Amino acid sequence: MKSINDLHEATLPEEAHANIALGEFMRTRREAKRISVDEMAREMKVAPRYVAAFEEGAYHIFPAKIYAHGFLKRSLPFLGITEQYQQTACMEMFQEEWLAHFPGKDKEPVTLPTSIKKHASLFTSSRLLQALGVIALAAFFIFLAIQLMHFTGAPRLALEEPADQFLVHDPFVRVRGTTERESQLTVNGREVIIDRVGNFDTQIDLQPGVNILEFLVKNRFGKETKSTRVGVVE
């Protein structure tokens, strides 16, 4: 450990050549200036226990080395230690005492293995944007495929009325449902009007007895969907 002899003789009145710890040297300087622990704590803007802990060499009281180092750096001018070589000597003593209290705490940052670095480099902002672009492009093509299947596949036909095997007393039946707009719908060859959203609602004349209604919807691509309803007119 560095000796306090490394400091200028004027640094201490009588103990200039004594081999003492840094904290003891700081306490001697404070007492020589007739400054109490509380006064110094107020000036340094820290709790008094940190002043006492530093003077006693109880570095474990400080949350981290940077706090103890900062406290020392601000304390030196306050205690009249203003020369650069004096401050450097104190800093070196602090470094040695800290390592003695906490061996291994100042190791160099651990270098990540090359394999880990390679994996970490995968998660960069540019790669993330590229991945999002690929996902968006894939979603677009899936959407196009669905739309193509929708337009080129068989048209949808949903019959709400009449139900299959219906029974009516009047010589007509209500025909209601939905299909794809811009399609052509016929019932037994008779065209049924479809509105702008694909709804249809009309009446179909029936014959007494059994009636078979054949629904045929055809889209603009020539695809067809058929459905049949059977009913009886009493």
For each residue, the residues with C-beta under 8 A, 3 or more apart:
1: 21 93 96 97 100
2: 6 89 92 93 96
3: 6 19
4: 7 11 12 15 16 18 19 20 22 25 93
5: 16 17 19
6: 2 3 89 92 93
7: 4 11 12 16 25 81 86 89 90
8: 11 83 85 86
9: 12 16 17
10: 16
11: 4 7 8 16 25 29 81 86
12: 4 7 9 15 16 18 25 28 29 32
13: 16 32
14:
15: 4 12 18 20 25 28
16: 4 5 7 9 10 11 12 13
17: 5 9
18: 4 12 15
19: 3 4 5
20: 4 15 24 25 28
21: 1 24 25 57 93 97
22: 4 25 26 57 72 90 93 94 97
23: 26 27 54 55 56 57
24: 20 21 27 28 55 57
25: 4 7 11 12 15 20 21 22 28 29 90
26: 22 23 29 30 54 55 72 75 79
27: 23 24 30 31 55
28: 12 15 20 24 25 31 32
29: 11 12 25 26 32 33 79 80 81
30: 26 27 33 35 37 40 55 79
31: 27 28 34 35
32: 12 13 28 29
33: 29 30 79 80
34: 31
35: 30 31 39 40 79
36: 39 40
37: 30 40 41 48 51 52
38: 41 42 48
39: 35 36 42 43
40: 30 35 36 37 43 44 51 75 78
41: 37 38 44 45 46 47 48 50 51
42: 38 39 45
43: 39 40 78
44: 40 41 50 51 71 74 75 78
45: 41 42
46: 41 50 51 71
47: 41 50
48: 37 38 41 51 52
49: 52 53 61
50: 41 44 46 47 53 54 61 62 67 71
51: 37 40 41 44 46 48 54 55
52: 37 48 49 55 56 58
53: 49 50 56 58 59 61 62
54: 23 26 50 51 57 58 59 62 68 71 72 75
55: 23 24 26 27 30 51 52
56: 23 52 53
57: 21 22 23 24 54 97 101
58: 52 53 54 61
59: 53 54 62 65 68 97 98 101 102
60: 101
61: 49 50 53 58
62: 50 53 54 59 65 67 68 71
63: 67
64: 67 68
65: 59 62 68 69 98 102 105 106
66: 69 70
67: 50 62 63 64 70 71
68: 54 59 62 64 65 71 72 94 98
69: 65 66 72 73 91 94
70: 66 67 73 74
71: 44 46 50 54 62 67 68 74 75
72: 22 26 54 68 69 75 76 90 91 94
73: 69 70 76 87 91
74: 44 70 71 77 78
75: 26 40 44 54 71 72 78 79
76: 72 73 79 81 82 86 87 90
77: 74 80 81 82
78: 40 43 44 74 75
79: 26 29 30 33 35 75 76
80: 29 33 77
81: 7 11 29 76 77 86 87 90
82: 76 77 86 87
83: 8 86 87
84: 87 88
85: 8 88 89
86: 7 8 11 76 81 82 83 89 90
87: 73 76 81 82 83 84 90 91
88: 84 85 91 92
89: 2 6 7 85 86 92 93
90: 7 22 25 72 76 81 86 87 93 94
91: 69 72 73 87 88 94 95
92: 2 6 88 89 95 96
93: 1 2 4 6 21 22 89 90 96 97
94: 22 68 69 72 90 91 97 98
95: 91 92 98 99
96: 1 2 92 93 99 100
97: 1 21 22 57 59 93 94 100 101
98: 59 65 68 94 95 101 102 105 106
99: 95 96 102 103 105 106
100: 1 96 97 103
101: 57 59 60 97 98
102: 59 65 98 99 105
103: 99 100
104: 107
105: 65 98 99 102
106: 65 98 99
107: 104 110
108:
109:
110: 107
111:
112: 116 117 120
113: 116 117
114: 117 118
115: 118 119
116: 112 113 119 120
117: 112 113 114 120 121
118: 114 115 121 122
119: 115 116 122
120: 112 116 117 123
121: 117 118 124
122: 118 119 127
123: 120 127 128
124: 121 127 128
125: 128 129
126: 129 130
127: 122 123 124 130 131
128: 123 124 125 131 132
129: 125 126 132 133
130: 126 127 133 134
131: 127 128 134 135
132: 128 129 135 136
133: 129 130 136 137
134: 130 131 137 138
135: 131 132 138 139
136: 132 133 139 140
137: 133 134 140 141
138: 134 135 141 142
139: 135 136 142 143
140: 136 137 143 144
141: 137 138 144 145
142: 138 139 145 146
143: 139 140 146 147
144: 140 141 147 148
145: 141 142 148 149
146: 142 143 149 150
147: 143 144 150 151
148: 144 145 151 152
149: 145 146 152 153
150: 146 147 153
151: 147 148 219 221
152: 148 149 221 223
153: 149 150 223
154: 219 223 224 225
155: 179 180 183 217 218 219 223 224 225
156: 178 179 180 225
157: 177 179 185 215 217 225 227
158: 177 178 179
159: 162 175 176 177 215 227 229
160: 176 177 178
161: 173 174 175 176 177
162: 159 166 168 173 174 175 213 229 231
163: 166 229
164: 228 229 230
165: 230 231
166: 162 163 173 229 230 231 232
167: 231 232 234
168: 162 172 173 206 231 232 233 234
169: 233 234
170: 173 233
171: 205 206 207 208 233
172: 168 203 204 205 206
173: 161 162 166 168 170 203 204 206 211 213 231
174: 161 162 201 202 203
175: 159 161 162 187 192 200 201 202 203 204 213
176: 159 160 161 200 201 202
177: 157 158 159 160 161 199 200
178: 156 158 160 198 199 200
179: 155 156 157 158 183 185 194 198 200 217 225
180: 155 156 183 198 217 219
181: 194 195 196 197 198
182: 219 220
183: 155 179 180 194 198 217 218 219 220
184: 191 217 218 219
185: 157 179 191 192 194 200 215 216 217
186: 189 190 191 192 215 216 217
187: 175 190 192 204 213 214 215 216
188: 204 212 213 214
189: 186
190: 186 187 204
191: 184 185 186
192: 175 185 186 187 200 202
193: 200 202
194: 179 181 183 185 198 199 200
195: 181 198 199 200
196: 181
197: 181
198: 178 179 180 181 183 194 195
199: 177 178 194 195
200: 175 176 177 178 179 185 192 193 194 195
201: 174 175 176
202: 174 175 176 192 193
203: 172 173 174 175
204: 172 173 175 187 188 190 213
205: 171 172
206: 168 171 172 173 211 231 233
207: 171 211 233
208: 171 233
209: 232 233
210: 230 231 232
211: 173 206 207 230 231 232 233
212: 188 228 229 230
213: 162 173 175 187 188 204 228 229 230 231
214: 187 188 226 227 228
215: 157 159 185 186 187 226 227 228 229
216: 185 186 187 224 225 226
217: 155 157 179 180 183 184 185 186 224 225 226
218: 155 183 184 222 223 224
219: 151 154 155 180 182 183 184 222 223 224
220: 182 183
221: 151 152
222: 218 219
223: 152 153 154 155 218 219
224: 154 155 216 217 218 219
225: 154 155 156 157 179 216 217
226: 214 215 216 217
227: 157 159 214 215
228: 164 212 213 214 215
229: 159 162 163 164 166 212 213 215
230: 164 165 166 210 211 212 213
231: 162 165 166 167 168 173 206 210 211 213
232: 166 167 168 209 210 211
233: 168 169 170 171 206 207 208 209 211
234: 167 168 169
